[in-house]
Amino acid sequence: MTTCPITGAVSAAAADFDPFGDGYQQDPPAYVAWSREEEPVFWSPQLGYWVVTRYDDIKAIFRDNLAFSPAVALEKITPTSDEADAVLASYDYGMARTLVNEDEPAHMERRRALMAPFAPEHLAHHQPAVRRLVREHVDAFIDTGRADLVDEMFWEVPLTVALEFLGVPDDDKPKLREYSVAHTVNTWGRPEPEEQVAVAHAVGNFWQYAGGVLERMRQRPDDEGWMQYGIRAQREQPEVVTDSYLHSMMMAGIVAAHETTANGIANAVKLLLEHRVIWDQICADPSLIPNAVEECLRHNGSQAAWRRITTRATEIGGVPIPEGARILMVSSSGNHDPRRFEDPELVDVHRDDAADHLTFGYGAHQCLGKNLARMEMQIFLEELTSRLPHMRLAEQEFSYVPNTSFRGPEHLWVEWDPAANPERTDP
Ligand code: HEM
């Protein structure tokens, strides 16, 4: 057993901490409730990371991106076998710095060069297309009385929106879904050695695919899309928007823009249907939806944890931390910290500070796509609460792709009586 690099000891609970097990997967904030109370900063020997679980400590880390570098944000959390590494190398895999794992001053220069497409006026023009897509998907199953919302709609709509936002031609979506899950497992999971090779092939193919799309985009740099915007920005500032950035971002961007939001809406609908009174409240008063989205992101967000590495010896919440220490901030736990949110287990769509959650990160690297994600989640809820207010969760067990960070149910079965659909009873 590894021991704490500072004290040479770990508590029993810290030694048991396993973010790949079912306890963490089902409910990360509940799984680390002991830590929030007793040991808010602890060394995890199984992970080789310092784990931080209180709101103020996590926010302080996010705020100081010089002492707490994001360089490890996309690093493999589980070192892989030589065989898997050789597979990745055979695809010339070279995921490098994007935005989310770039240090200053390069990061802010690049963020400024690339942020215009995220401005509200640009996002507004995606709104009608998102609404149309959601409506079409609901049309396809509204008369069936039973649906797995993840398979029928929650992964495909955010993926389609992500591809449109990035400017990627509408491609083989099931393949991209498979690649994205492989990237999640490769980066934030703990695959067994035999699974590592299959994952490495999928990630290698994803890398090659991203390179191929980028090359095609370079032939049509004036098309719409964030990647084309990046290609044009490269002409003005080649040292800021590099080739390596564009290739890495092409791959990471699909995951950042797609899986986060797909998981986010699945978690939100699950939470709301588990709290029927709240679901009924927002069906009766759709003006509650924007804050309901924030409350769902706080209570059951799709980003469970995020990573940093220290660039110098420092401290977190009074605990000395050495230089070069890897940190796992369990942001979902911070969102349940009673020191910050009153009665944090309560789902309260009237909560006036729900949007202070840590699910989008905080500070210089805070999620650039947060308003696109919010818009998509709001439209999903508007359409589902108006067209299927009577739907309920079906009996089911929930499963999650085991990893530290990207969290959402793999399936979400709901049922309703089609004869009671508002469009039939009140056409
Ligand atoms: C960064 C979460 C949707 C693009 C991040 C970070 C988190 C996050 C935790 C890192 C923040 C930090 O280090 O402080 C989420 C969640 C989403 C979501 C929970 C959905 C519910 C999106 C979408 C896009 C996007 C839809 C793109 C269209 C980005 C980018 C960054 C980022 C480009 C890097 C920003 C930087 O480092 O400057 N996101 N994200 N995200 N996200 Fe999101």
Residues whose N, C-alpha, C, O or C-beta is under 5 A from the ligand:
A	BS01	HEM	L99 V100 R111 A256 A257 T260 T261 G264 S302 Q303 W306 T359 F360 G361 Y362 A364 H365 Q366 C367 L368 G369 K370 L372 A373
